[in-house]
Amino acid sequence: MHACGHDVHTTMLLGAAKLLKHHESDLRGTVLLVFQPDEEGGTGARLMLAEGAVAGVSAVFGMHVMPTLPVGHVALRSGTIMAGQQNFMITVSGRGGHAAMPHLNIDPVPAAAAVIQAMQTLVSRETSPLGSAVISITHLQGSDANNITPDNVTLRGTLRALSTSDMQQLQHRVEEMLPGVAAAYRCNATVDWDVVTYTPTVNDPGATEFASNVISGLLGSNNVLHTQPLMIAEDFAHYGQAAPTAFMFIGIRNETFGSVHNLHSVDFLVDEGVLHIGASIHAALAFEHLARQQDGYEGSERDDALKDEL
């Protein structure tokens, strides 16, 4: 089950479009609203960049719902806000046969178990305790029968880190470690890395400070929070190649409504009261950024008008 709020994100941006159109005469430039496909596939932002969808823009702002934050709150930070991610598949190969005669087989299952254990030590023993990295095995498949030792076991998972250097080092060590661990069980092991890579999402300091000031004017400074980096990943990171970027999280938690379950949960539910808040934030960021480009940030009547929309 993949429930992550993308329908909510689309609705908020459509709401911002309505607000911007309503106040069109006050706009000091052009606003691009990017309805990007395939964020989860990891190629959407790259395609938008390749097609020139954001060519010439002066800043890019993005937002994602977050069920750990109460409705009416926004969290962001300057610098790295989300991890990079690399998906992988590991194949551990042995020699299958009847489970009642293991001495005639080369069982890849205990070898795969050893690989899983060894990969965890790459994070705990070979990355800095002051950094952040995680390797998660999320899928294991061997035989489809109780009495058959499989020829192969496949492992799938993700590698994540807050720095590109840690991601590259961990990938190198996985490739280096696998053959040795598998060989101890008379097996072979190889890893295939997904061609799609998410780089860490790094917020521009100036764009982040600007966004924080604008949102504070709308919601109040007590409702704009500083977040620690999260180990989730977003292909929004690629927009940083085109312009200064700021990505933020908008709260949807409402225990009365039942909006408490985490992203990707089968019980994920959104308090739709967040829709007009997100729309107003998007519109305010566009208005005030264009105004700043012309004559400096004003935080003025446009904020008041959009606050009235809330």
Solvent accessible surface area in square Angstrom, and as a share of the most:
residue,aa,sasa,rsa
1,M,152,0.68
2,H,89,0.40
3,A,17,0.13
4,C,10,0.06
5,G,4,0.04
6,H,66,0.29
7,D,106,0.55
8,V,11,0.07
9,H,32,0.14
10,T,60,0.35
11,T,59,0.35
12,M,1,0.01
13,L,25,0.13
14,L,102,0.51
15,G,23,0.22
16,A,0,0.00
17,A,32,0.25
18,K,158,0.67
19,L,20,0.10
20,L,11,0.06
21,K,137,0.58
22,H,139,0.62
23,H,31,0.14
24,E,89,0.40
25,S,112,0.73
26,D,67,0.35
27,L,40,0.20
28,R,96,0.35
29,G,40,0.39
30,T,114,0.66
31,V,41,0.23
32,L,90,0.45
33,L,58,0.29
34,V,41,0.24
35,F,90,0.37
36,Q,46,0.20
37,P,81,0.51
38,D,69,0.36
39,E,27,0.12
40,E,82,0.37
41,G,35,0.34
42,G,1,0.01
43,T,45,0.26
44,G,0,0.00
45,A,0,0.00
46,R,88,0.32
47,L,99,0.49
48,M,36,0.16
49,L,40,0.20
50,A,84,0.65
51,E,145,0.65
52,G,38,0.37
53,A,37,0.29
54,V,4,0.03
55,A,77,0.60
56,G,86,0.82
57,V,35,0.20
58,S,50,0.32
59,A,18,0.14
60,V,18,0.10
61,F,42,0.17
62,G,9,0.09
63,M,15,0.07
64,H,11,0.05
65,V,0,0.00
66,M,15,0.07
67,P,1,0.01
68,T,92,0.54
69,L,25,0.12
70,P,60,0.38
71,V,43,0.25
72,G,15,0.14
73,H,43,0.19
74,V,0,0.00
75,A,4,0.03
76,L,8,0.04
77,R,46,0.17
78,S,51,0.33
79,G,23,0.22
80,T,33,0.19
81,I,0,0.00
82,M,1,0.00
83,A,0,0.00
84,G,0,0.00
85,Q,21,0.10
86,Q,6,0.03
87,N,50,0.26
88,F,8,0.03
89,M,50,0.22
90,I,0,0.00
91,T,31,0.18
92,V,0,0.00
93,S,35,0.23
94,G,26,0.25
95,R,122,0.44
96,G,21,0.20
97,G,27,0.26
98,H,86,0.38
99,A,46,0.36
100,A,76,0.59
101,M,84,0.37
102,P,81,0.51
103,H,139,0.62
104,L,101,0.50
105,N,6,0.03
106,I,27,0.14
107,D,48,0.25
108,P,0,0.00
109,V,67,0.39
110,P,58,0.37
111,A,0,0.00
112,A,1,0.00
113,A,50,0.39
114,A,20,0.15
115,V,0,0.00
116,I,44,0.22
117,Q,130,0.58
118,A,22,0.17
119,M,0,0.00
120,Q,74,0.33
121,T,64,0.37
122,L,3,0.01
123,V,34,0.20
124,S,65,0.42
125,R,191,0.70
126,E,68,0.31
127,T,20,0.12
128,S,62,0.40
129,P,134,0.84
130,L,174,0.87
131,G,35,0.34
132,S,43,0.28
133,A,17,0.13
134,V,52,0.30
135,I,4,0.02
136,S,41,0.26
137,I,41,0.21
138,T,103,0.60
139,H,77,0.34
140,L,96,0.48
141,Q,106,0.47
142,G,28,0.27
143,S,43,0.28
144,D,147,0.76
145,A,38,0.29
146,N,163,0.83
147,N,82,0.42
148,I,87,0.44
149,T,12,0.07
150,P,15,0.10
151,D,82,0.42
152,N,70,0.36
153,V,0,0.00
154,T,33,0.19
155,L,0,0.00
156,R,119,0.44
157,G,6,0.06
158,T,21,0.12
159,L,0,0.00
160,R,51,0.19
161,A,0,0.00
162,L,37,0.18
163,S,42,0.27
164,T,66,0.39
165,S,75,0.48
166,D,37,0.19
167,M,8,0.03
168,Q,112,0.50
169,Q,83,0.37
170,L,1,0.01
171,Q,38,0.17
172,H,98,0.44
173,R,53,0.19
174,V,0,0.00
175,E,83,0.37
176,E,97,0.44
177,M,22,0.10
178,L,2,0.01
179,P,72,0.45
180,G,50,0.48
181,V,30,0.17
182,A,0,0.00
183,A,63,0.49
184,A,82,0.63
185,Y,89,0.34
186,R,158,0.58
187,C,6,0.03
188,N,108,0.55
189,A,8,0.06
190,T,85,0.50
191,V,25,0.14
192,D,83,0.43
193,W,54,0.19
194,D,57,0.30
195,V,145,0.84
196,V,24,0.14
197,T,39,0.22
198,Y,13,0.05
199,T,52,0.30
200,P,16,0.10
201,T,1,0.00
202,V,85,0.49
203,N,1,0.01
204,D,46,0.24
205,P,88,0.55
206,G,38,0.37
207,A,5,0.04
208,T,9,0.05
209,E,114,0.51
210,F,8,0.03
211,A,0,0.00
212,S,31,0.20
213,N,73,0.37
214,V,0,0.00
215,I,0,0.00
216,S,29,0.19
217,G,32,0.31
218,L,10,0.05
219,L,29,0.14
220,G,32,0.31
221,S,80,0.52
222,N,132,0.68
223,N,44,0.22
224,V,22,0.12
225,L,68,0.34
226,H,126,0.56
227,T,19,0.11
228,Q,121,0.54
229,P,37,0.23
230,L,56,0.28
231,M,53,0.24
232,I,63,0.32
233,A,17,0.14
234,E,16,0.07
235,D,1,0.01
236,F,16,0.06
237,A,17,0.13
238,H,4,0.02
239,Y,8,0.03
240,G,42,0.41
241,Q,140,0.62
242,A,45,0.35
243,A,11,0.08
244,P,63,0.40
245,T,6,0.03
246,A,0,0.00
247,F,6,0.03
248,M,1,0.00
249,F,2,0.01
250,I,0,0.00
251,G,0,0.00
252,I,0,0.00
253,R,78,0.28
254,N,49,0.25
255,E,126,0.56
256,T,137,0.80
257,F,100,0.42
258,G,25,0.24
259,S,0,0.00
260,V,46,0.27
261,H,72,0.32
262,N,95,0.49
263,L,27,0.14
264,H,92,0.41
265,S,30,0.20
266,V,109,0.63
267,D,80,0.41
268,F,30,0.12
269,L,81,0.40
270,V,17,0.10
271,D,18,0.09
272,E,117,0.52
273,G,30,0.29
274,V,0,0.00
275,L,44,0.22
276,H,86,0.38
277,I,16,0.08
278,G,0,0.00
279,A,7,0.05
280,S,1,0.01
281,I,0,0.00
282,H,31,0.14
283,A,0,0.00
284,A,0,0.00
285,L,3,0.02
286,A,16,0.13
287,F,3,0.01
288,E,0,0.00
289,H,16,0.07
290,L,24,0.12
291,A,0,0.00
292,R,84,0.31
293,Q,100,0.44
294,Q,106,0.47
295,D,80,0.41
296,G,31,0.29
297,Y,83,0.32
298,E,77,0.35
299,G,33,0.32
300,S,34,0.22
301,E,142,0.64
302,R,35,0.13
303,D,8,0.04
304,D,80,0.42
305,A,34,0.26
306,L,1,0.01
307,K,89,0.38
308,D,122,0.63
309,E,77,0.34
310,L,64,0.32
